[in-house]
Amino acid sequence: MQNRRHERVRELLKRELSVILQREFRLADAGLMSVNEVTLSGDLQQATVYVGIVGSVEQRQHGFELLEQHCGRLRGLLGGSVILKHTPELRFVADDSIERGNKILKIIEDIEKSLPPQAS
């Protein structure tokens, strides 16, 4: 039962943080932010938030600077939208899995283009 609660809280935090980040940070300044994953400590006191940012290098850097600067405020906003006994401390981590996936798809596409056409 504890694992089910843990999973529900994790998904709730992921969903709510996604909404908060999209609402609080302008696309032009911080790129497109997405919460890819949230992990929680066993006591639900600490959350590691894996955030992917799509945009220029400057937007990604600025986006993570904004996350670090506004961590306390974001925790407060989260506490206002999620009813928990204790709102977990947030730690934001860069998640470049989408970018890595796009690079792999580009490599596959380039390989397919370089292959000679097959006769049908």
DOLO-35556 format. One record per atom (N, C-alpha, C): residue in three letters; residue number from 1; x, y, z; atom name. Coordinates in Angstrom, 1 decimal. Layout:
N
<type=ala, seq=NUM, px=X, py=Y, pz=Z, atom=CA> .
...
This chain:
120
<type=met, seq=1, px=0.8, py=-1.2, pz=0.0, atom=N> .
<type=met, seq=1, px=0.0, py=0.0, pz=0.0, atom=CA> .
<type=met, seq=1, px=0.9, py=1.3, pz=0.0, atom=C> .
<type=gln, seq=2, px=2.0, py=1.2, pz=0.7, atom=N> .
<type=gln, seq=2, px=2.9, py=2.4, pz=0.8, atom=CA> .
<type=gln, seq=2, px=3.4, py=2.7, pz=-0.6, atom=C> .
<type=asn, seq=3, px=3.8, py=1.6, pz=-1.4, atom=N> .
<type=asn, seq=3, px=4.3, py=1.8, pz=-2.7, atom=CA> .
<type=asn, seq=3, px=3.3, py=2.5, pz=-3.6, atom=C> .
<type=arg, seq=4, px=2.0, py=2.1, pz=-3.5, atom=N> .
<type=arg, seq=4, px=1.0, py=2.7, pz=-4.3, atom=CA> .
<type=arg, seq=4, px=0.8, py=4.2, pz=-4.0, atom=C> .
<type=arg, seq=5, px=0.9, py=4.5, pz=-2.7, atom=N> .
<type=arg, seq=5, px=0.8, py=5.9, pz=-2.3, atom=CA> .
<type=arg, seq=5, px=2.0, py=6.7, pz=-2.9, atom=C> .
<type=his, seq=6, px=3.1, py=6.1, pz=-2.7, atom=N> .
<type=his, seq=6, px=4.4, py=6.7, pz=-3.2, atom=CA> .
<type=his, seq=6, px=4.2, py=7.0, pz=-4.7, atom=C> .
<type=glu, seq=7, px=3.8, py=6.0, pz=-5.5, atom=N> .
<type=glu, seq=7, px=3.6, py=6.2, pz=-6.9, atom=CA> .
<type=glu, seq=7, px=2.6, py=7.3, pz=-7.2, atom=C> .
<type=arg, seq=8, px=1.5, py=7.3, pz=-6.5, atom=N> .
<type=arg, seq=8, px=0.4, py=8.3, pz=-6.8, atom=CA> .
<type=arg, seq=8, px=1.0, py=9.7, pz=-6.5, atom=C> .
<type=val, seq=9, px=1.7, py=9.9, pz=-5.4, atom=N> .
<type=val, seq=9, px=2.3, py=11.2, pz=-5.0, atom=CA> .
<type=val, seq=9, px=3.3, py=11.6, pz=-6.1, atom=C> .
<type=arg, seq=10, px=4.1, py=10.7, pz=-6.5, atom=N> .
<type=arg, seq=10, px=5.1, py=11.0, pz=-7.5, atom=CA> .
<type=arg, seq=10, px=4.5, py=11.5, pz=-8.8, atom=C> .
<type=glu, seq=11, px=3.4, py=10.8, pz=-9.3, atom=N> .
<type=glu, seq=11, px=2.7, py=11.2, pz=-10.5, atom=CA> .
<type=glu, seq=11, px=2.0, py=12.5, pz=-10.3, atom=C> .
<type=leu, seq=12, px=1.4, py=12.8, pz=-9.1, atom=N> .
<type=leu, seq=12, px=0.8, py=14.0, pz=-8.9, atom=CA> .
<type=leu, seq=12, px=1.8, py=15.2, pz=-8.9, atom=C> .
<type=leu, seq=13, px=2.9, py=15.0, pz=-8.3, atom=N> .
<type=leu, seq=13, px=3.9, py=16.0, pz=-8.3, atom=CA> .
<type=leu, seq=13, px=4.4, py=16.3, pz=-9.7, atom=C> .
<type=lys, seq=14, px=4.6, py=15.3, pz=-10.5, atom=N> .
<type=lys, seq=14, px=5.1, py=15.4, pz=-11.9, atom=CA> .
<type=lys, seq=14, px=4.1, py=16.2, pz=-12.7, atom=C> .
<type=arg, seq=15, px=2.8, py=15.9, pz=-12.5, atom=N> .
<type=arg, seq=15, px=1.8, py=16.6, pz=-13.3, atom=CA> .
<type=arg, seq=15, px=1.7, py=18.1, pz=-12.8, atom=C> .
<type=glu, seq=16, px=1.6, py=18.3, pz=-11.5, atom=N> .
<type=glu, seq=16, px=1.5, py=19.7, pz=-11.0, atom=CA> .
<type=glu, seq=16, px=2.7, py=20.5, pz=-11.3, atom=C> .
<type=leu, seq=17, px=3.9, py=20.0, pz=-11.2, atom=N> .
<type=leu, seq=17, px=5.1, py=20.8, pz=-11.5, atom=CA> .
<type=leu, seq=17, px=5.1, py=21.1, pz=-13.0, atom=C> .
<type=ser, seq=18, px=4.7, py=20.2, pz=-13.8, atom=N> .
<type=ser, seq=18, px=4.6, py=20.5, pz=-15.3, atom=CA> .
<type=ser, seq=18, px=3.8, py=21.8, pz=-15.5, atom=C> .
<type=val, seq=19, px=2.6, py=21.8, pz=-14.9, atom=N> .
<type=val, seq=19, px=1.7, py=22.9, pz=-15.1, atom=CA> .
<type=val, seq=19, px=2.3, py=24.2, pz=-14.5, atom=C> .
<type=ile, seq=20, px=2.9, py=24.1, pz=-13.4, atom=N> .
<type=ile, seq=20, px=3.5, py=25.3, pz=-12.7, atom=CA> .
<type=ile, seq=20, px=4.6, py=25.8, pz=-13.6, atom=C> .
<type=leu, seq=21, px=5.5, py=25.0, pz=-14.1, atom=N> .
<type=leu, seq=21, px=6.6, py=25.5, pz=-14.9, atom=CA> .
<type=leu, seq=21, px=6.2, py=26.1, pz=-16.2, atom=C> .
<type=gln, seq=22, px=5.2, py=25.5, pz=-16.8, atom=N> .
<type=gln, seq=22, px=4.7, py=26.2, pz=-18.0, atom=CA> .
<type=gln, seq=22, px=4.0, py=27.5, pz=-17.8, atom=C> .
<type=arg, seq=23, px=3.4, py=27.6, pz=-16.6, atom=N> .
<type=arg, seq=23, px=2.7, py=28.9, pz=-16.3, atom=CA> .
<type=arg, seq=23, px=3.7, py=30.0, pz=-15.8, atom=C> .
<type=glu, seq=24, px=4.7, py=29.6, pz=-15.1, atom=N> .
<type=glu, seq=24, px=5.6, py=30.5, pz=-14.5, atom=CA> .
<type=glu, seq=24, px=6.7, py=31.0, pz=-15.3, atom=C> .
<type=phe, seq=25, px=7.2, py=30.3, pz=-16.3, atom=N> .
<type=phe, seq=25, px=8.4, py=30.6, pz=-17.1, atom=CA> .
<type=phe, seq=25, px=8.0, py=30.8, pz=-18.6, atom=C> .
<type=arg, seq=26, px=8.4, py=32.0, pz=-19.1, atom=N> .
<type=arg, seq=26, px=8.1, py=32.3, pz=-20.5, atom=CA> .
<type=arg, seq=26, px=9.0, py=31.4, pz=-21.4, atom=C> .
<type=leu, seq=27, px=8.3, py=30.9, pz=-22.5, atom=N> .
<type=leu, seq=27, px=9.0, py=30.1, pz=-23.5, atom=CA> .
<type=leu, seq=27, px=10.2, py=30.8, pz=-24.1, atom=C> .
<type=ala, seq=28, px=10.1, py=32.1, pz=-24.3, atom=N> .
<type=ala, seq=28, px=11.2, py=32.9, pz=-25.0, atom=CA> .
<type=ala, seq=28, px=12.4, py=33.0, pz=-24.0, atom=C> .
<type=asp, seq=29, px=12.2, py=33.0, pz=-22.7, atom=N> .
<type=asp, seq=29, px=13.3, py=33.1, pz=-21.8, atom=CA> .
<type=asp, seq=29, px=13.9, py=31.8, pz=-21.4, atom=C> .
<type=ala, seq=30, px=13.1, py=30.8, pz=-21.2, atom=N> .
<type=ala, seq=30, px=13.6, py=29.5, pz=-20.6, atom=CA> .
<type=ala, seq=30, px=13.4, py=28.3, pz=-21.5, atom=C> .
<type=gly, seq=31, px=13.0, py=28.5, pz=-22.7, atom=N> .
<type=gly, seq=31, px=12.7, py=27.4, pz=-23.6, atom=CA> .
<type=gly, seq=31, px=11.5, py=26.6, pz=-23.1, atom=C> .
<type=leu, seq=32, px=11.2, py=25.5, pz=-23.8, atom=N> .
<type=leu, seq=32, px=10.1, py=24.7, pz=-23.4, atom=CA> .
<type=leu, seq=32, px=10.5, py=23.7, pz=-22.4, atom=C> .
<type=met, seq=33, px=10.0, py=23.8, pz=-21.2, atom=N> .
<type=met, seq=33, px=10.3, py=23.0, pz=-20.0, atom=CA> .
<type=met, seq=33, px=9.4, py=21.8, pz=-19.9, atom=C> .
<type=ser, seq=34, px=9.9, py=20.6, pz=-19.7, atom=N> .
<type=ser, seq=34, px=9.0, py=19.5, pz=-19.4, atom=CA> .
<type=ser, seq=34, px=9.6, py=18.7, pz=-18.2, atom=C> .
<type=val, seq=35, px=8.7, py=18.3, pz=-17.4, atom=N> .
<type=val, seq=35, px=9.1, py=17.4, pz=-16.2, atom=CA> .
<type=val, seq=35, px=9.0, py=16.0, pz=-16.7, atom=C> .
<type=asn, seq=36, px=10.2, py=15.4, pz=-16.9, atom=N> .
<type=asn, seq=36, px=10.2, py=14.1, pz=-17.5, atom=CA> .
<type=asn, seq=36, px=10.1, py=13.0, pz=-16.4, atom=C> .
<type=glu, seq=37, px=10.5, py=13.3, pz=-15.2, atom=N> .
<type=glu, seq=37, px=10.4, py=12.3, pz=-14.1, atom=CA> .
<type=glu, seq=37, px=10.5, py=12.9, pz=-12.8, atom=C> .
<type=val, seq=38, px=9.9, py=12.4, pz=-11.8, atom=N> .
<type=val, seq=38, px=10.1, py=12.8, pz=-10.4, atom=CA> .
<type=val, seq=38, px=10.4, py=11.6, pz=-9.5, atom=C> .
<type=thr, seq=39, px=11.4, py=11.6, pz=-8.7, atom=N> .
<type=thr, seq=39, px=11.7, py=10.5, pz=-7.8, atom=CA> .
<type=thr, seq=39, px=11.6, py=11.1, pz=-6.4, atom=C> .
<type=leu, seq=40, px=11.1, py=10.3, pz=-5.5, atom=N> .
<type=leu, seq=40, px=10.8, py=10.7, pz=-4.1, atom=CA> .
<type=leu, seq=40, px=11.6, py=9.9, pz=-3.1, atom=C> .
<type=ser, seq=41, px=12.1, py=10.5, pz=-2.0, atom=N> .
<type=ser, seq=41, px=12.7, py=9.8, pz=-1.0, atom=CA> .
<type=ser, seq=41, px=11.6, py=8.9, pz=-0.3, atom=C> .
<type=gly, seq=42, px=12.0, py=7.9, pz=0.4, atom=N> .
<type=gly, seq=42, px=11.0, py=7.0, pz=1.1, atom=CA> .
<type=gly, seq=42, px=10.0, py=7.7, pz=2.0, atom=C> .
<type=asp, seq=43, px=10.5, py=8.8, pz=2.6, atom=N> .
<type=asp, seq=43, px=9.6, py=9.5, pz=3.6, atom=CA> .
<type=asp, seq=43, px=8.9, py=10.7, pz=2.9, atom=C> .
<type=leu, seq=44, px=9.0, py=10.8, pz=1.6, atom=N> .
<type=leu, seq=44, px=8.3, py=11.8, pz=0.8, atom=CA> .
<type=leu, seq=44, px=8.7, py=13.3, pz=1.1, atom=C> .
<type=gln, seq=45, px=9.9, py=13.4, pz=1.8, atom=N> .
<type=gln, seq=45, px=10.4, py=14.7, pz=2.2, atom=CA> .
<type=gln, seq=45, px=11.2, py=15.4, pz=1.1, atom=C> .
<type=gln, seq=46, px=11.8, py=14.6, pz=0.2, atom=N> .
<type=gln, seq=46, px=12.6, py=15.2, pz=-0.9, atom=CA> .
<type=gln, seq=46, px=12.2, py=14.6, pz=-2.2, atom=C> .
<type=ala, seq=47, px=12.2, py=15.5, pz=-3.2, atom=N> .
<type=ala, seq=47, px=11.8, py=15.1, pz=-4.6, atom=CA> .
<type=ala, seq=47, px=12.9, py=15.6, pz=-5.5, atom=C> .
<type=thr, seq=48, px=13.4, py=14.7, pz=-6.4, atom=N> .
<type=thr, seq=48, px=14.3, py=15.1, pz=-7.4, atom=CA> .
<type=thr, seq=48, px=13.5, py=15.1, pz=-8.7, atom=C> .
<type=val, seq=49, px=13.5, py=16.3, pz=-9.3, atom=N> .
<type=val, seq=49, px=12.7, py=16.6, pz=-10.5, atom=CA> .
<type=val, seq=49, px=13.6, py=16.6, pz=-11.7, atom=C> .
<type=tyr, seq=50, px=13.4, py=15.7, pz=-12.7, atom=N> .
<type=tyr, seq=50, px=14.2, py=15.7, pz=-13.9, atom=CA> .
<type=tyr, seq=50, px=13.5, py=16.5, pz=-15.0, atom=C> .
<type=val, seq=51, px=14.1, py=17.6, pz=-15.3, atom=N> .
<type=val, seq=51, px=13.5, py=18.6, pz=-16.3, atom=CA> .
<type=val, seq=51, px=14.3, py=18.6, pz=-17.6, atom=C> .
<type=gly, seq=52, px=13.6, py=18.5, pz=-18.7, atom=N> .
<type=gly, seq=52, px=14.1, py=18.6, pz=-20.0, atom=CA> .
<type=gly, seq=52, px=13.7, py=20.0, pz=-20.5, atom=C> .
<type=ile, seq=53, px=14.7, py=20.7, pz=-21.1, atom=N> .
<type=ile, seq=53, px=14.4, py=22.0, pz=-21.7, atom=CA> .
<type=ile, seq=53, px=14.8, py=21.9, pz=-23.2, atom=C> .
<type=val, seq=54, px=13.8, py=22.2, pz=-24.0, atom=N> .
<type=val, seq=54, px=14.0, py=22.3, pz=-25.5, atom=CA> .
<type=val, seq=54, px=14.1, py=23.8, pz=-25.8, atom=C> .
<type=gly, seq=55, px=15.2, py=24.1, pz=-26.5, atom=N> .
<type=gly, seq=55, px=15.5, py=25.5, pz=-26.9, atom=CA> .
<type=gly, seq=55, px=17.0, py=25.6, pz=-27.2, atom=C> .
<type=ser, seq=56, px=17.4, py=26.9, pz=-27.3, atom=N> .
<type=ser, seq=56, px=18.8, py=27.1, pz=-27.6, atom=CA> .
<type=ser, seq=56, px=19.6, py=26.8, pz=-26.3, atom=C> .
<type=val, seq=57, px=20.9, py=26.8, pz=-26.5, atom=N> .
<type=val, seq=57, px=21.8, py=26.6, pz=-25.4, atom=CA> .
<type=val, seq=57, px=21.6, py=27.7, pz=-24.3, atom=C> .
<type=glu, seq=58, px=21.4, py=28.9, pz=-24.8, atom=N> .
<type=glu, seq=58, px=21.2, py=30.0, pz=-23.8, atom=CA> .
<type=glu, seq=58, px=19.9, py=29.8, pz=-23.1, atom=C> .
<type=gln, seq=59, px=18.9, py=29.4, pz=-23.8, atom=N> .
<type=gln, seq=59, px=17.6, py=29.2, pz=-23.1, atom=CA> .
<type=gln, seq=59, px=17.7, py=28.1, pz=-22.1, atom=C> .
<type=arg, seq=60, px=18.4, py=27.0, pz=-22.4, atom=N> .
<type=arg, seq=60, px=18.5, py=25.9, pz=-21.5, atom=CA> .
<type=arg, seq=60, px=19.3, py=26.3, pz=-20.2, atom=C> .
<type=gln, seq=61, px=20.4, py=27.1, pz=-20.4, atom=N> .
<type=gln, seq=61, px=21.2, py=27.5, pz=-19.3, atom=CA> .
<type=gln, seq=61, px=20.4, py=28.5, pz=-18.4, atom=C> .
<type=his, seq=62, px=19.7, py=29.4, pz=-19.1, atom=N> .
<type=his, seq=62, px=18.9, py=30.4, pz=-18.3, atom=CA> .
<type=his, seq=62, px=17.7, py=29.7, pz=-17.6, atom=C> .
<type=gly, seq=63, px=17.1, py=28.7, pz=-18.3, atom=N> .
<type=gly, seq=63, px=16.0, py=27.9, pz=-17.7, atom=CA> .
<type=gly, seq=63, px=16.5, py=27.2, pz=-16.4, atom=C> .
<type=phe, seq=64, px=17.6, py=26.6, pz=-16.4, atom=N> .
<type=phe, seq=64, px=18.1, py=26.0, pz=-15.1, atom=CA> .
<type=phe, seq=64, px=18.5, py=27.0, pz=-14.1, atom=C> .
<type=glu, seq=65, px=19.0, py=28.1, pz=-14.5, atom=N> .
<type=glu, seq=65, px=19.3, py=29.2, pz=-13.5, atom=CA> .
<type=glu, seq=65, px=18.0, py=29.6, pz=-12.9, atom=C> .
<type=leu, seq=66, px=16.9, py=29.8, pz=-13.7, atom=N> .
<type=leu, seq=66, px=15.6, py=30.2, pz=-13.1, atom=CA> .
<type=leu, seq=66, px=15.1, py=29.2, pz=-12.2, atom=C> .
<type=leu, seq=67, px=15.2, py=27.9, pz=-12.5, atom=N> .
<type=leu, seq=67, px=14.8, py=26.8, pz=-11.6, atom=CA> .
<type=leu, seq=67, px=15.5, py=26.9, pz=-10.3, atom=C> .
<type=glu, seq=68, px=16.8, py=27.1, pz=-10.3, atom=N> .
<type=glu, seq=68, px=17.6, py=27.2, pz=-9.0, atom=CA> .
<type=glu, seq=68, px=17.2, py=28.4, pz=-8.3, atom=C> .
<type=gln, seq=69, px=17.0, py=29.6, pz=-8.9, atom=N> .
<type=gln, seq=69, px=16.7, py=30.8, pz=-8.3, atom=CA> .
<type=gln, seq=69, px=15.3, py=30.8, pz=-7.6, atom=C> .
<type=his, seq=70, px=14.4, py=30.1, pz=-8.3, atom=N> .
<type=his, seq=70, px=13.0, py=30.2, pz=-7.8, atom=CA> .
<type=his, seq=70, px=12.5, py=28.9, pz=-7.2, atom=C> .
<type=cys, seq=71, px=13.5, py=28.0, pz=-6.7, atom=N> .
<type=cys, seq=71, px=13.1, py=26.7, pz=-6.2, atom=CA> .
<type=cys, seq=71, px=12.2, py=26.9, pz=-5.0, atom=C> .
<type=gly, seq=72, px=12.4, py=27.8, pz=-4.1, atom=N> .
<type=gly, seq=72, px=11.6, py=28.0, pz=-2.9, atom=CA> .
<type=gly, seq=72, px=10.2, py=28.4, pz=-3.3, atom=C> .
<type=arg, seq=73, px=10.1, py=29.3, pz=-4.2, atom=N> .
<type=arg, seq=73, px=8.8, py=29.8, pz=-4.7, atom=CA> .
<type=arg, seq=73, px=8.0, py=28.7, pz=-5.4, atom=C> .
<type=leu, seq=74, px=8.7, py=27.9, pz=-6.2, atom=N> .
<type=leu, seq=74, px=8.1, py=26.8, pz=-6.9, atom=CA> .
<type=leu, seq=74, px=7.5, py=25.8, pz=-5.9, atom=C> .
<type=arg, seq=75, px=8.3, py=25.6, pz=-4.8, atom=N> .
<type=arg, seq=75, px=7.9, py=24.6, pz=-3.8, atom=CA> .
<type=arg, seq=75, px=6.6, py=25.2, pz=-3.1, atom=C> .
<type=gly, seq=76, px=6.6, py=26.5, pz=-2.9, atom=N> .
<type=gly, seq=76, px=5.4, py=27.1, pz=-2.3, atom=CA> .
<type=gly, seq=76, px=4.2, py=27.0, pz=-3.2, atom=C> .
<type=leu, seq=77, px=4.4, py=27.2, pz=-4.5, atom=N> .
<type=leu, seq=77, px=3.3, py=27.1, pz=-5.5, atom=CA> .
<type=leu, seq=77, px=2.8, py=25.6, pz=-5.5, atom=C> .
<type=leu, seq=78, px=3.7, py=24.7, pz=-5.4, atom=N> .
<type=leu, seq=78, px=3.3, py=23.3, pz=-5.4, atom=CA> .
<type=leu, seq=78, px=2.5, py=23.0, pz=-4.2, atom=C> .
<type=gly, seq=79, px=3.0, py=23.5, pz=-3.0, atom=N> .
<type=gly, seq=79, px=2.3, py=23.3, pz=-1.8, atom=CA> .
<type=gly, seq=79, px=0.9, py=23.8, pz=-1.8, atom=C> .
<type=gly, seq=80, px=0.6, py=24.9, pz=-2.6, atom=N> .
<type=gly, seq=80, px=-0.7, py=25.5, pz=-2.7, atom=CA> .
<type=gly, seq=80, px=-1.6, py=24.7, pz=-3.6, atom=C> .
<type=ser, seq=81, px=-1.0, py=23.9, pz=-4.5, atom=N> .
<type=ser, seq=81, px=-1.9, py=23.1, pz=-5.4, atom=CA> .
<type=ser, seq=81, px=-2.0, py=21.6, pz=-5.1, atom=C> .
<type=val, seq=82, px=-1.1, py=21.2, pz=-4.2, atom=N> .
<type=val, seq=82, px=-1.1, py=19.7, pz=-3.8, atom=CA> .
<type=val, seq=82, px=-1.3, py=19.7, pz=-2.3, atom=C> .
<type=ile, seq=83, px=-2.3, py=18.9, pz=-1.9, atom=N> .
<type=ile, seq=83, px=-2.5, py=18.8, pz=-0.4, atom=CA> .
<type=ile, seq=83, px=-1.7, py=17.6, pz=0.1, atom=C> .
<type=leu, seq=84, px=-0.6, py=17.9, pz=0.8, atom=N> .
<type=leu, seq=84, px=0.2, py=16.8, pz=1.4, atom=CA> .
<type=leu, seq=84, px=0.5, py=17.4, pz=2.8, atom=C> .
<type=lys, seq=85, px=0.9, py=16.4, pz=3.7, atom=N> .
<type=lys, seq=85, px=1.2, py=16.8, pz=5.0, atom=CA> .
<type=lys, seq=85, px=2.5, py=17.7, pz=5.0, atom=C> .
<type=his, seq=86, px=3.4, py=17.4, pz=4.2, atom=N> .
<type=his, seq=86, px=4.7, py=18.2, pz=4.0, atom=CA> .
<type=his, seq=86, px=4.9, py=18.2, pz=2.5, atom=C> .
<type=thr, seq=87, px=5.2, py=19.4, pz=2.0, atom=N> .
<type=thr, seq=87, px=5.6, py=19.6, pz=0.6, atom=CA> .
<type=thr, seq=87, px=7.1, py=19.2, pz=0.5, atom=C> .
<type=pro, seq=88, px=7.4, py=18.3, pz=-0.4, atom=N> .
<type=pro, seq=88, px=8.8, py=17.9, pz=-0.4, atom=CA> .
<type=pro, seq=88, px=9.8, py=19.0, pz=-0.9, atom=C> .
<type=glu, seq=89, px=11.0, py=19.0, pz=-0.4, atom=N> .
<type=glu, seq=89, px=12.1, py=19.8, pz=-0.9, atom=CA> .
<type=glu, seq=89, px=12.3, py=19.4, pz=-2.3, atom=C> .
<type=leu, seq=90, px=12.5, py=20.4, pz=-3.2, atom=N> .
<type=leu, seq=90, px=12.7, py=20.1, pz=-4.6, atom=CA> .
<type=leu, seq=90, px=14.2, py=20.3, pz=-5.0, atom=C> .
<type=arg, seq=91, px=14.6, py=19.3, pz=-5.8, atom=N> .
<type=arg, seq=91, px=16.0, py=19.4, pz=-6.4, atom=CA> .
<type=arg, seq=91, px=15.8, py=19.2, pz=-7.9, atom=C> .
<type=phe, seq=92, px=16.2, py=20.2, pz=-8.7, atom=N> .
<type=phe, seq=92, px=16.0, py=20.1, pz=-10.2, atom=CA> .
<type=phe, seq=92, px=17.3, py=19.5, pz=-10.8, atom=C> .
<type=val, seq=93, px=17.1, py=18.6, pz=-11.7, atom=N> .
<type=val, seq=93, px=18.2, py=18.0, pz=-12.4, atom=CA> .
<type=val, seq=93, px=18.0, py=18.0, pz=-13.9, atom=C> .
<type=ala, seq=94, px=19.0, py=18.3, pz=-14.7, atom=N> .
<type=ala, seq=94, px=18.9, py=18.4, pz=-16.1, atom=CA> .
<type=ala, seq=94, px=18.7, py=17.0, pz=-16.7, atom=C> .
<type=asp, seq=95, px=17.7, py=16.8, pz=-17.5, atom=N> .
<type=asp, seq=95, px=17.4, py=15.6, pz=-18.2, atom=CA> .
<type=asp, seq=95, px=17.4, py=15.8, pz=-19.7, atom=C> .
<type=asp, seq=96, px=18.5, py=15.3, pz=-20.3, atom=N> .
<type=asp, seq=96, px=18.6, py=15.5, pz=-21.7, atom=CA> .
<type=asp, seq=96, px=18.3, py=14.3, pz=-22.5, atom=C> .
<type=ser, seq=97, px=17.4, py=13.4, pz=-22.0, atom=N> .
<type=ser, seq=97, px=17.0, py=12.2, pz=-22.7, atom=CA> .
<type=ser, seq=97, px=16.3, py=12.5, pz=-24.0, atom=C> .
<type=ile, seq=98, px=15.5, py=13.5, pz=-24.0, atom=N> .
<type=ile, seq=98, px=14.8, py=13.8, pz=-25.3, atom=CA> .
<type=ile, seq=98, px=15.8, py=14.3, pz=-26.3, atom=C> .
<type=glu, seq=99, px=16.7, py=15.1, pz=-25.9, atom=N> .
<type=glu, seq=99, px=17.8, py=15.6, pz=-26.9, atom=CA> .
<type=glu, seq=99, px=18.6, py=14.4, pz=-27.4, atom=C> .
<type=arg, seq=100, px=19.0, py=13.5, pz=-26.5, atom=N> .
<type=arg, seq=100, px=19.7, py=12.3, pz=-26.9, atom=CA> .
<type=arg, seq=100, px=18.9, py=11.4, pz=-27.9, atom=C> .
<type=gly, seq=101, px=17.6, py=11.3, pz=-27.6, atom=N> .
<type=gly, seq=101, px=16.7, py=10.5, pz=-28.5, atom=CA> .
<type=gly, seq=101, px=16.6, py=11.2, pz=-29.9, atom=C> .
<type=asn, seq=102, px=16.5, py=12.5, pz=-29.9, atom=N> .
<type=asn, seq=102, px=16.5, py=13.2, pz=-31.2, atom=CA> .
<type=asn, seq=102, px=17.8, py=13.0, pz=-32.0, atom=C> .
<type=lys, seq=103, px=18.9, py=13.0, pz=-31.3, atom=N> .
<type=lys, seq=103, px=20.2, py=12.8, pz=-32.0, atom=CA> .
<type=lys, seq=103, px=20.3, py=11.4, pz=-32.6, atom=C> .
<type=ile, seq=104, px=19.8, py=10.4, pz=-31.8, atom=N> .
<type=ile, seq=104, px=19.8, py=9.0, pz=-32.3, atom=CA> .
<type=ile, seq=104, px=18.9, py=8.9, pz=-33.5, atom=C> .
<type=leu, seq=105, px=17.7, py=9.5, pz=-33.4, atom=N> .
<type=leu, seq=105, px=16.8, py=9.5, pz=-34.6, atom=CA> .
<type=leu, seq=105, px=17.4, py=10.1, pz=-35.8, atom=C> .
<type=lys, seq=106, px=18.1, py=11.2, pz=-35.6, atom=N> .
<type=lys, seq=106, px=18.8, py=11.9, pz=-36.7, atom=CA> .
<type=lys, seq=106, px=19.9, py=11.0, pz=-37.3, atom=C> .
<type=ile, seq=107, px=20.6, py=10.3, pz=-36.5, atom=N> .
<type=ile, seq=107, px=21.7, py=9.4, pz=-37.0, atom=CA> .
<type=ile, seq=107, px=21.0, py=8.3, pz=-37.8, atom=C> .
<type=ile, seq=108, px=19.9, py=7.7, pz=-37.3, atom=N> .
<type=ile, seq=108, px=19.3, py=6.7, pz=-38.1, atom=CA> .
<type=ile, seq=108, px=18.7, py=7.2, pz=-39.4, atom=C> .
<type=glu, seq=109, px=18.2, py=8.4, pz=-39.4, atom=N> .
<type=glu, seq=109, px=17.7, py=9.0, pz=-40.6, atom=CA> .
<type=glu, seq=109, px=18.8, py=9.2, pz=-41.6, atom=C> .
<type=asp, seq=110, px=19.9, py=9.7, pz=-41.1, atom=N> .
<type=asp, seq=110, px=21.1, py=9.9, pz=-42.0, atom=CA> .
<type=asp, seq=110, px=21.6, py=8.6, pz=-42.6, atom=C> .
<type=ile, seq=111, px=21.6, py=7.6, pz=-41.8, atom=N> .
<type=ile, seq=111, px=22.0, py=6.3, pz=-42.3, atom=CA> .
<type=ile, seq=111, px=21.1, py=5.8, pz=-43.4, atom=C> .
<type=glu, seq=112, px=19.8, py=5.9, pz=-43.1, atom=N> .
<type=glu, seq=112, px=18.8, py=5.5, pz=-44.1, atom=CA> .
<type=glu, seq=112, px=18.9, py=6.2, pz=-45.4, atom=C> .
<type=lys, seq=113, px=19.2, py=7.5, pz=-45.3, atom=N> .
<type=lys, seq=113, px=19.4, py=8.3, pz=-46.6, atom=CA> .
<type=lys, seq=113, px=20.6, py=7.9, pz=-47.3, atom=C> .
<type=ser, seq=114, px=21.6, py=7.5, pz=-46.6, atom=N> .
<type=ser, seq=114, px=22.9, py=7.1, pz=-47.3, atom=CA> .
<type=ser, seq=114, px=22.8, py=5.7, pz=-47.9, atom=C> .
<type=leu, seq=115, px=21.9, py=4.9, pz=-47.6, atom=N> .
<type=leu, seq=115, px=21.8, py=3.6, pz=-48.1, atom=CA> .
<type=leu, seq=115, px=21.3, py=3.7, pz=-49.6, atom=C> .
<type=pro, seq=116, px=21.7, py=2.8, pz=-50.4, atom=N> .
<type=pro, seq=116, px=21.2, py=2.8, pz=-51.8, atom=CA> .
<type=pro, seq=116, px=19.8, py=2.3, pz=-51.8, atom=C> .
<type=pro, seq=117, px=18.9, py=2.9, pz=-52.7, atom=N> .
<type=pro, seq=117, px=17.5, py=2.4, pz=-52.8, atom=CA> .
<type=pro, seq=117, px=17.4, py=1.0, pz=-53.1, atom=C> .
<type=gln, seq=118, px=16.5, py=0.3, pz=-52.5, atom=N> .
<type=gln, seq=118, px=16.3, py=-1.1, pz=-52.7, atom=CA> .
<type=gln, seq=118, px=15.2, py=-1.3, pz=-53.8, atom=C> .
<type=ala, seq=119, px=15.5, py=-2.2, pz=-54.7, atom=N> .
<type=ala, seq=119, px=14.5, py=-2.5, pz=-55.8, atom=CA> .
<type=ala, seq=119, px=13.3, py=-3.3, pz=-55.2, atom=C> .
<type=ser, seq=120, px=12.2, py=-2.9, pz=-55.7, atom=N> .
<type=ser, seq=120, px=11.0, py=-3.6, pz=-55.2, atom=CA> .
<type=ser, seq=120, px=10.6, py=-4.7, pz=-56.1, atom=C> .
